[in-house]
Amino acid sequence: MTLEEQRQAAILTYVNLMRIKSCETGENKELDYQIKVAKVMLQNFGIDFSELEY
């Protein structure tokens, strides 16, 4: 997998997690943790994810 493909996969993972989060009605600690991990991955790739947040 190329670096660009890894970057795209990280973006899609984050977007999908945020989509799930927007439908959550209660607290989900695992989802919140996965979102934190996805943010770290995006930061490591130098991707600004602020415009992707709900």
mmCIF file as Biopython writes it, N, C-alpha, C and O atoms, coordinates in Angstrom:
data_model
#
loop_
_atom_site.group_PDB
_atom_site.id
_atom_site.type_symbol
_atom_site.label_atom_id
_atom_site.label_alt_id
_atom_site.label_comp_id
_atom_site.label_asym_id
_atom_site.label_entity_id
_atom_site.label_seq_id
_atom_site.pdbx_PDB_ins_code
_atom_site.Cartn_x
_atom_site.Cartn_y
_atom_site.Cartn_z
_atom_site.occupancy
_atom_site.B_iso_or_equiv
_atom_site.auth_seq_id
_atom_site.auth_asym_id
_atom_site.pdbx_PDB_model_num
ATOM 1   N N  . MET A ? 1  ? 0.852   -1.170 0.000  1.0 0.0 1  A 1 
ATOM 2   C CA . MET A ? 1  ? 0.000   0.000  0.000  1.0 0.0 1  A 1 
ATOM 3   C C  . MET A ? 1  ? 0.899   1.235  0.000  1.0 0.0 1  A 1 
ATOM 4   O O  . MET A ? 1  ? 1.819   1.343  0.811  1.0 0.0 1  A 1 
ATOM 5   N N  . THR A ? 2  ? 0.629   2.145  -0.898 1.0 0.0 2  A 1 
ATOM 6   C CA . THR A ? 2  ? 1.428   3.363  -0.985 1.0 0.0 2  A 1 
ATOM 7   C C  . THR A ? 2  ? 1.062   4.322  0.143  1.0 0.0 2  A 1 
ATOM 8   O O  . THR A ? 2  ? 0.052   4.147  0.826  1.0 0.0 2  A 1 
ATOM 9   N N  . LEU A ? 3  ? 1.888   5.320  0.321  1.0 0.0 3  A 1 
ATOM 10  C CA . LEU A ? 3  ? 1.635   6.334  1.340  1.0 0.0 3  A 1 
ATOM 11  C C  . LEU A ? 3  ? 0.313   7.049  1.066  1.0 0.0 3  A 1 
ATOM 12  O O  . LEU A ? 3  ? -0.459  7.306  1.989  1.0 0.0 3  A 1 
ATOM 13  N N  . GLU A ? 4  ? 0.059   7.364  -0.182 1.0 0.0 4  A 1 
ATOM 14  C CA . GLU A ? 4  ? -1.194  8.049  -0.537 1.0 0.0 4  A 1 
ATOM 15  C C  . GLU A ? 4  ? -2.404  7.167  -0.228 1.0 0.0 4  A 1 
ATOM 16  O O  . GLU A ? 4  ? -3.426  7.661  0.248  1.0 0.0 4  A 1 
ATOM 17  N N  . GLU A ? 5  ? -2.293  5.877  -0.495 1.0 0.0 5  A 1 
ATOM 18  C CA . GLU A ? 5  ? -3.390  4.960  -0.171 1.0 0.0 5  A 1 
ATOM 19  C C  . GLU A ? 5  ? -3.596  4.865  1.336  1.0 0.0 5  A 1 
ATOM 20  O O  . GLU A ? 5  ? -4.732  4.762  1.799  1.0 0.0 5  A 1 
ATOM 21  N N  . GLN A ? 6  ? -2.527  4.898  2.093  1.0 0.0 6  A 1 
ATOM 22  C CA . GLN A ? 6  ? -2.633  4.882  3.550  1.0 0.0 6  A 1 
ATOM 23  C C  . GLN A ? 6  ? -3.308  6.149  4.054  1.0 0.0 6  A 1 
ATOM 24  O O  . GLN A ? 6  ? -4.131  6.101  4.968  1.0 0.0 6  A 1 
ATOM 25  N N  . ARG A ? 7  ? -2.963  7.263  3.465  1.0 0.0 7  A 1 
ATOM 26  C CA . ARG A ? 7  ? -3.589  8.542  3.844  1.0 0.0 7  A 1 
ATOM 27  C C  . ARG A ? 7  ? -5.092  8.517  3.552  1.0 0.0 7  A 1 
ATOM 28  O O  . ARG A ? 7  ? -5.901  8.937  4.380  1.0 0.0 7  A 1 
ATOM 29  N N  . GLN A ? 8  ? -5.452  8.025  2.378  1.0 0.0 8  A 1 
ATOM 30  C CA . GLN A ? 8  ? -6.869  7.937  2.003  1.0 0.0 8  A 1 
ATOM 31  C C  . GLN A ? 8  ? -7.631  7.003  2.942  1.0 0.0 8  A 1 
ATOM 32  O O  . GLN A ? 8  ? -8.761  7.297  3.332  1.0 0.0 8  A 1 
ATOM 33  N N  . ALA A ? 9  ? -7.017  5.886  3.302  1.0 0.0 9  A 1 
ATOM 34  C CA . ALA A ? 9  ? -7.650  4.935  4.219  1.0 0.0 9  A 1 
ATOM 35  C C  . ALA A ? 9  ? -7.859  5.562  5.596  1.0 0.0 9  A 1 
ATOM 36  O O  . ALA A ? 9  ? -8.890  5.339  6.231  1.0 0.0 9  A 1 
ATOM 37  N N  . ALA A ? 10 ? -6.889  6.339  6.056  1.0 0.0 10 A 1 
ATOM 38  C CA . ALA A ? 10 ? -7.014  7.013  7.350  1.0 0.0 10 A 1 
ATOM 39  C C  . ALA A ? 10 ? -8.148  8.033  7.329  1.0 0.0 10 A 1 
ATOM 40  O O  . ALA A ? 10 ? -8.907  8.147  8.291  1.0 0.0 10 A 1 
ATOM 41  N N  . ILE A ? 11 ? -8.257  8.767  6.235  1.0 0.0 11 A 1 
ATOM 42  C CA . ILE A ? 11 ? -9.344  9.749  6.100  1.0 0.0 11 A 1 
ATOM 43  C C  . ILE A ? 11 ? -10.694 9.052  6.099  1.0 0.0 11 A 1 
ATOM 44  O O  . ILE A ? 11 ? -11.615 9.478  6.796  1.0 0.0 11 A 1 
ATOM 45  N N  . LEU A ? 12 ? -10.818 7.992  5.328  1.0 0.0 12 A 1 
ATOM 46  C CA . LEU A ? 12 ? -12.093 7.269  5.271  1.0 0.0 12 A 1 
ATOM 47  C C  . LEU A ? 12 ? -12.457 6.653  6.610  1.0 0.0 12 A 1 
ATOM 48  O O  . LEU A ? 12 ? -13.627 6.644  6.992  1.0 0.0 12 A 1 
ATOM 49  N N  . THR A ? 13 ? -11.479 6.144  7.318  1.0 0.0 13 A 1 
ATOM 50  C CA . THR A ? 13 ? -11.738 5.589  8.654  1.0 0.0 13 A 1 
ATOM 51  C C  . THR A ? 13 ? -12.289 6.667  9.572  1.0 0.0 13 A 1 
ATOM 52  O O  . THR A ? 13 ? -13.284 6.452  10.264 1.0 0.0 13 A 1 
ATOM 53  N N  . TYR A ? 14 ? -11.641 7.825  9.577  1.0 0.0 14 A 1 
ATOM 54  C CA . TYR A ? 14 ? -12.085 8.926  10.437 1.0 0.0 14 A 1 
ATOM 55  C C  . TYR A ? 14 ? -13.493 9.378  10.062 1.0 0.0 14 A 1 
ATOM 56  O O  . TYR A ? 14 ? -14.337 9.566  10.938 1.0 0.0 14 A 1 
ATOM 57  N N  . VAL A ? 15 ? -13.747 9.550  8.789  1.0 0.0 15 A 1 
ATOM 58  C CA . VAL A ? 15 ? -15.067 9.996  8.331  1.0 0.0 15 A 1 
ATOM 59  C C  . VAL A ? 15 ? -16.141 8.985  8.734  1.0 0.0 15 A 1 
ATOM 60  O O  . VAL A ? 15 ? -17.221 9.373  9.178  1.0 0.0 15 A 1 
ATOM 61  N N  . ASN A ? 16 ? -15.851 7.708  8.582  1.0 0.0 16 A 1 
ATOM 62  C CA . ASN A ? 16 ? -16.825 6.682  8.964  1.0 0.0 16 A 1 
ATOM 63  C C  . ASN A ? 16 ? -17.086 6.683  10.464 1.0 0.0 16 A 1 
ATOM 64  O O  . ASN A ? 16 ? -18.229 6.529  10.894 1.0 0.0 16 A 1 
ATOM 65  N N  . LEU A ? 17 ? -16.047 6.853  11.258 1.0 0.0 17 A 1 
ATOM 66  C CA . LEU A ? 17 ? -16.234 6.927  12.703 1.0 0.0 17 A 1 
ATOM 67  C C  . LEU A ? 17 ? -17.068 8.141  13.090 1.0 0.0 17 A 1 
ATOM 68  O O  . LEU A ? 17 ? -17.922 8.055  13.972 1.0 0.0 17 A 1 
ATOM 69  N N  . MET A ? 18 ? -16.823 9.267  12.436 1.0 0.0 18 A 1 
ATOM 70  C CA . MET A ? 18 ? -17.602 10.469 12.741 1.0 0.0 18 A 1 
ATOM 71  C C  . MET A ? 18 ? -19.056 10.304 12.316 1.0 0.0 18 A 1 
ATOM 72  O O  . MET A ? 18 ? -19.957 10.834 12.968 1.0 0.0 18 A 1 
ATOM 73  N N  . ARG A ? 19 ? -19.289 9.583  11.241 1.0 0.0 19 A 1 
ATOM 74  C CA . ARG A ? 19 ? -20.653 9.302  10.791 1.0 0.0 19 A 1 
ATOM 75  C C  . ARG A ? 19 ? -21.390 8.469  11.848 1.0 0.0 19 A 1 
ATOM 76  O O  . ARG A ? 19 ? -22.552 8.730  12.158 1.0 0.0 19 A 1 
ATOM 77  N N  . ILE A ? 20 ? -20.704 7.474  12.389 1.0 0.0 20 A 1 
ATOM 78  C CA . ILE A ? 20 ? -21.290 6.654  13.455 1.0 0.0 20 A 1 
ATOM 79  C C  . ILE A ? 20 ? -21.543 7.511  14.688 1.0 0.0 20 A 1 
ATOM 80  O O  . ILE A ? 20 ? -22.598 7.403  15.314 1.0 0.0 20 A 1 
ATOM 81  N N  . LYS A ? 21 ? -20.588 8.356  15.039 1.0 0.0 21 A 1 
ATOM 82  C CA . LYS A ? 21 ? -20.708 9.224  16.216 1.0 0.0 21 A 1 
ATOM 83  C C  . LYS A ? 21 ? -21.926 10.136 16.099 1.0 0.0 21 A 1 
ATOM 84  O O  . LYS A ? 21 ? -22.602 10.393 17.095 1.0 0.0 21 A 1 
ATOM 85  N N  . SER A ? 22 ? -22.208 10.620 14.910 1.0 0.0 22 A 1 
ATOM 86  C CA . SER A ? 22 ? -23.331 11.547 14.737 1.0 0.0 22 A 1 
ATOM 87  C C  . SER A ? 22 ? -24.669 10.853 14.980 1.0 0.0 22 A 1 
ATOM 88  O O  . SER A ? 22 ? -25.662 11.518 15.277 1.0 0.0 22 A 1 
ATOM 89  N N  . CYS A ? 23 ? -24.707 9.536  14.859 1.0 0.0 23 A 1 
ATOM 90  C CA . CYS A ? 23 ? -25.942 8.782  15.082 1.0 0.0 23 A 1 
ATOM 91  C C  . CYS A ? 23 ? -26.059 8.252  16.508 1.0 0.0 23 A 1 
ATOM 92  O O  . CYS A ? 23 ? -27.119 7.770  16.907 1.0 0.0 23 A 1 
ATOM 93  N N  . GLU A ? 24 ? -24.975 8.340  17.275 1.0 0.0 24 A 1 
ATOM 94  C CA . GLU A ? 24 ? -24.973 7.836  18.647 1.0 0.0 24 A 1 
ATOM 95  C C  . GLU A ? 24 ? -25.869 8.698  19.529 1.0 0.0 24 A 1 
ATOM 96  O O  . GLU A ? 24 ? -25.832 9.926  19.459 1.0 0.0 24 A 1 
ATOM 97  N N  . THR A ? 25 ? -26.659 8.050  20.347 1.0 0.0 25 A 1 
ATOM 98  C CA . THR A ? 25 ? -27.508 8.791  21.283 1.0 0.0 25 A 1 
ATOM 99  C C  . THR A ? 25 ? -26.973 8.717  22.708 1.0 0.0 25 A 1 
ATOM 100 O O  . THR A ? 25 ? -27.382 9.502  23.563 1.0 0.0 25 A 1 
ATOM 101 N N  . GLY A ? 26 ? -26.076 7.794  22.967 1.0 0.0 26 A 1 
ATOM 102 C CA . GLY A ? 26 ? -25.517 7.635  24.306 1.0 0.0 26 A 1 
ATOM 103 C C  . GLY A ? 26 ? -24.007 7.746  24.277 1.0 0.0 26 A 1 
ATOM 104 O O  . GLY A ? 26 ? -23.409 8.112  23.266 1.0 0.0 26 A 1 
ATOM 105 N N  . GLU A ? 27 ? -23.404 7.419  25.416 1.0 0.0 27 A 1 
ATOM 106 C CA . GLU A ? 27 ? -21.954 7.448  25.518 1.0 0.0 27 A 1 
ATOM 107 C C  . GLU A ? 27 ? -21.387 6.135  25.001 1.0 0.0 27 A 1 
ATOM 108 O O  . GLU A ? 27 ? -21.900 5.060  25.311 1.0 0.0 27 A 1 
ATOM 109 N N  . ASN A ? 28 ? -20.326 6.233  24.212 1.0 0.0 28 A 1 
ATOM 110 C CA . ASN A ? 28 ? -19.678 5.050  23.677 1.0 0.0 28 A 1 
ATOM 111 C C  . ASN A ? 28 ? -18.174 5.265  23.801 1.0 0.0 28 A 1 
ATOM 112 O O  . ASN A ? 28 ? -17.547 5.886  22.942 1.0 0.0 28 A 1 
ATOM 113 N N  . LYS A ? 29 ? -17.609 4.742  24.884 1.0 0.0 29 A 1 
ATOM 114 C CA . LYS A ? 29 ? -16.193 4.972  25.170 1.0 0.0 29 A 1 
ATOM 115 C C  . LYS A ? 29 ? -15.285 4.386  24.091 1.0 0.0 29 A 1 
ATOM 116 O O  . LYS A ? 29 ? -14.270 4.986  23.737 1.0 0.0 29 A 1 
ATOM 117 N N  . GLU A ? 30 ? -15.647 3.228  23.575 1.0 0.0 30 A 1 
ATOM 118 C CA . GLU A ? 30 ? -14.823 2.602  22.536 1.0 0.0 30 A 1 
ATOM 119 C C  . GLU A ? 30 ? -14.814 3.452  21.262 1.0 0.0 30 A 1 
ATOM 120 O O  . GLU A ? 30 ? -13.766 3.635  20.644 1.0 0.0 30 A 1 
ATOM 121 N N  . LEU A ? 31 ? -15.966 3.962  20.876 1.0 0.0 31 A 1 
ATOM 122 C CA . LEU A ? 31 ? -16.038 4.825  19.698 1.0 0.0 31 A 1 
ATOM 123 C C  . LEU A ? 31 ? -15.210 6.082  19.904 1.0 0.0 31 A 1 
ATOM 124 O O  . LEU A ? 31 ? -14.475 6.500  19.010 1.0 0.0 31 A 1 
ATOM 125 N N  . ASP A ? 32 ? -15.326 6.685  21.081 1.0 0.0 32 A 1 
ATOM 126 C CA . ASP A ? 32 ? -14.546 7.883  21.381 1.0 0.0 32 A 1 
ATOM 127 C C  . ASP A ? 32 ? -13.047 7.594  21.310 1.0 0.0 32 A 1 
ATOM 128 O O  . ASP A ? 32 ? -12.278 8.417  20.812 1.0 0.0 32 A 1 
ATOM 129 N N  . TYR A ? 33 ? -12.632 6.432  21.806 1.0 0.0 33 A 1 
ATOM 130 C CA . TYR A ? 33 ? -11.219 6.052  21.746 1.0 0.0 33 A 1 
ATOM 131 C C  . TYR A ? 33 ? -10.766 5.850  20.307 1.0 0.0 33 A 1 
ATOM 132 O O  . TYR A ? 33 ? -9.683  6.299  19.933 1.0 0.0 33 A 1 
ATOM 133 N N  . GLN A ? 34 ? -11.573 5.187  19.504 1.0 0.0 34 A 1 
ATOM 134 C CA . GLN A ? 34 ? -11.224 4.955  18.106 1.0 0.0 34 A 1 
ATOM 135 C C  . GLN A ? 34 ? -11.103 6.269  17.338 1.0 0.0 34 A 1 
ATOM 136 O O  . GLN A ? 34 ? -10.253 6.392  16.455 1.0 0.0 34 A 1 
ATOM 137 N N  . ILE A ? 35 ? -11.939 7.242  17.663 1.0 0.0 35 A 1 
ATOM 138 C CA . ILE A ? 35 ? -11.856 8.561  17.033 1.0 0.0 35 A 1 
ATOM 139 C C  . ILE A ? 35 ? -10.541 9.236  17.420 1.0 0.0 35 A 1 
ATOM 140 O O  . ILE A ? 35 ? -9.887  9.849  16.576 1.0 0.0 35 A 1 
ATOM 141 N N  . LYS A ? 36 ? -10.149 9.126  18.698 1.0 0.0 36 A 1 
ATOM 142 C CA . LYS A ? 36 ? -8.875  9.706  19.129 1.0 0.0 36 A 1 
ATOM 143 C C  . LYS A ? 36 ? -7.711  9.086  18.362 1.0 0.0 36 A 1 
ATOM 144 O O  . LYS A ? 36 ? -6.808  9.793  17.913 1.0 0.0 36 A 1 
ATOM 145 N N  . VAL A ? 37 ? -7.737  7.775  18.215 1.0 0.0 37 A 1 
ATOM 146 C CA . VAL A ? 37 ? -6.671  7.073  17.482 1.0 0.0 37 A 1 
ATOM 147 C C  . VAL A ? 37 ? -6.637  7.537  16.026 1.0 0.0 37 A 1 
ATOM 148 O O  . VAL A ? 37 ? -5.567  7.780  15.469 1.0 0.0 37 A 1 
ATOM 149 N N  . ALA A ? 38 ? -7.814  7.659  15.420 1.0 0.0 38 A 1 
ATOM 150 C CA . ALA A ? 38 ? -7.888  8.100  14.023 1.0 0.0 38 A 1 
ATOM 151 C C  . ALA A ? 38 ? -7.335  9.518  13.874 1.0 0.0 38 A 1 
ATOM 152 O O  . ALA A ? 38 ? -6.672  9.822  12.882 1.0 0.0 38 A 1 
ATOM 153 N N  . LYS A ? 39 ? -7.601  10.380 14.842 1.0 0.0 39 A 1 
ATOM 154 C CA . LYS A ? 39 ? -7.080  11.747 14.799 1.0 0.0 39 A 1 
ATOM 155 C C  . LYS A ? 39 ? -5.554  11.755 14.855 1.0 0.0 39 A 1 
ATOM 156 O O  . LYS A ? 39 ? -4.901  12.516 14.140 1.0 0.0 39 A 1 
ATOM 157 N N  . VAL A ? 40 ? -4.995  10.902 15.710 1.0 0.0 40 A 1 
ATOM 158 C CA . VAL A ? 40 ? -3.534  10.811 15.808 1.0 0.0 40 A 1 
ATOM 159 C C  . VAL A ? 40 ? -2.948  10.335 14.484 1.0 0.0 40 A 1 
ATOM 160 O O  . VAL A ? 40 ? -1.927  10.854 14.033 1.0 0.0 40 A 1 
ATOM 161 N N  . MET A ? 41 ? -3.586  9.358  13.865 1.0 0.0 41 A 1 
ATOM 162 C CA . MET A ? 41 ? -3.112  8.869  12.568 1.0 0.0 41 A 1 
ATOM 163 C C  . MET A ? 41 ? -3.129  9.991  11.535 1.0 0.0 41 A 1 
ATOM 164 O O  . MET A ? 41 ? -2.170  10.161 10.783 1.0 0.0 41 A 1 
ATOM 165 N N  . LEU A ? 42 ? -4.211  10.751 11.501 1.0 0.0 42 A 1 
ATOM 166 C CA . LEU A ? 42 ? -4.306  11.850 10.536 1.0 0.0 42 A 1 
ATOM 167 C C  . LEU A ? 42 ? -3.238  12.899 10.810 1.0 0.0 42 A 1 
ATOM 168 O O  . LEU A ? 42 ? -2.613  13.415 9.884  1.0 0.0 42 A 1 
ATOM 169 N N  . GLN A ? 43 ? -3.031  13.213 12.083 1.0 0.0 43 A 1 
ATOM 170 C CA . GLN A ? 43 ? -1.999  14.193 12.434 1.0 0.0 43 A 1 
ATOM 171 C C  . GLN A ? 43 ? -0.624  13.710 11.999 1.0 0.0 43 A 1 
ATOM 172 O O  . GLN A ? 43 ? 0.188   14.494 11.508 1.0 0.0 43 A 1 
ATOM 173 N N  . ASN A ? 44 ? -0.362  12.412 12.180 1.0 0.0 44 A 1 
ATOM 174 C CA . ASN A ? 44 ? 0.936   11.859 11.773 1.0 0.0 44 A 1 
ATOM 175 C C  . ASN A ? 44 ? 1.146   11.959 10.268 1.0 0.0 44 A 1 
ATOM 176 O O  . ASN A ? 44 ? 2.281   12.071 9.804  1.0 0.0 44 A 1 
ATOM 177 N N  . PHE A ? 45 ? 0.065   11.919 9.508  1.0 0.0 45 A 1 
ATOM 178 C CA . PHE A ? 45 ? 0.150   12.075 8.061  1.0 0.0 45 A 1 
ATOM 179 C C  . PHE A ? 45 ? 0.152   13.543 7.640  1.0 0.0 45 A 1 
ATOM 180 O O  . PHE A ? 45 ? 0.281   13.851 6.455  1.0 0.0 45 A 1 
ATOM 181 N N  . GLY A ? 46 ? 0.007   14.455 8.616  1.0 0.0 46 A 1 
ATOM 182 C CA . GLY A ? 46 ? -0.008  15.878 8.315  1.0 0.0 46 A 1 
ATOM 183 C C  . GLY A ? 46 ? -1.310  16.336 7.686  1.0 0.0 46 A 1 
ATOM 184 O O  . GLY A ? 46 ? -1.327  17.315 6.940  1.0 0.0 46 A 1 
ATOM 185 N N  . ILE A ? 47 ? -2.411  15.633 7.982  1.0 0.0 47 A 1 
ATOM 186 C CA . ILE A ? 47 ? -3.717  15.946 7.404  1.0 0.0 47 A 1 
ATOM 187 C C  . ILE A ? 47 ? -4.521  16.786 8.383  1.0 0.0 47 A 1 
ATOM 188 O O  . ILE A ? 47 ? -4.686  16.408 9.543  1.0 0.0 47 A 1 
ATOM 189 N N  . ASP A ? 48 ? -5.017  17.914 7.923  1.0 0.0 48 A 1 
ATOM 190 C CA . ASP A ? 48 ? -5.892  18.764 8.725  1.0 0.0 48 A 1 
ATOM 191 C C  . ASP A ? 48 ? -7.305  18.199 8.654  1.0 0.0 48 A 1 
ATOM 192 O O  . ASP A ? 48 ? -7.949  18.255 7.607  1.0 0.0 48 A 1 
ATOM 193 N N  . PHE A ? 49 ? -7.780  17.659 9.759  1.0 0.0 49 A 1 
ATOM 194 C CA . PHE A ? 49 ? -9.092  17.024 9.783  1.0 0.0 49 A 1 
ATOM 195 C C  . PHE A ? 49 ? -10.162 17.928 10.370 1.0 0.0 49 A 1 
ATOM 196 O O  . PHE A ? 49 ? -11.302 17.495 10.539 1.0 0.0 49 A 1 
ATOM 197 N N  . SER A ? 50 ? -9.824  19.172 10.683 1.0 0.0 50 A 1 
ATOM 198 C CA . SER A ? 50 ? -10.788 20.062 11.331 1.0 0.0 50 A 1 
ATOM 199 C C  . SER A ? 50 ? -12.038 20.309 10.487 1.0 0.0 50 A 1 
ATOM 200 O O  . SER A ? 50 ? -13.120 20.512 11.038 1.0 0.0 50 A 1 
ATOM 201 N N  . GLU A ? 51 ? -11.908 20.295 9.185  1.0 0.0 51 A 1 
ATOM 202 C CA . GLU A ? 51 ? -13.068 20.504 8.327  1.0 0.0 51 A 1 
ATOM 203 C C  . GLU A ? 51 ? -13.919 19.240 8.176  1.0 0.0 51 A 1 
ATOM 204 O O  . GLU A ? 51 ? -15.026 19.302 7.641  1.0 0.0 51 A 1 
ATOM 205 N N  . LEU A ? 52 ? -13.415 18.105 8.639  1.0 0.0 52 A 1 
ATOM 206 C CA . LEU A ? 52 ? -14.149 16.851 8.549  1.0 0.0 52 A 1 
ATOM 207 C C  . LEU A ? 52 ? -15.013 16.603 9.776  1.0 0.0 52 A 1 
ATOM 208 O O  . LEU A ? 52 ? -15.843 15.693 9.770  1.0 0.0 52 A 1 
ATOM 209 N N  . GLU A ? 53 ? -14.834 17.402 10.837 1.0 0.0 53 A 1 
ATOM 210 C CA . GLU A ? 53 ? -15.599 17.201 12.067 1.0 0.0 53 A 1 
ATOM 211 C C  . GLU A ? 53 ? -17.013 17.731 11.927 1.0 0.0 53 A 1 
ATOM 212 O O  . GLU A ? 53 ? -17.277 18.708 11.226 1.0 0.0 53 A 1 
ATOM 213 N N  . TYR A ? 54 ? -17.911 17.047 12.623 1.0 0.0 54 A 1 
ATOM 214 C CA . TYR A ? 54 ? -19.317 17.480 12.623 1.0 0.0 54 A 1 
ATOM 215 C C  . TYR A ? 54 ? -19.519 18.614 13.566 1.0 0.0 54 A 1 
ATOM 216 O O  . TYR A ? 54 ? -20.636 19.113 13.701 1.0 0.0 54 A 1 
#
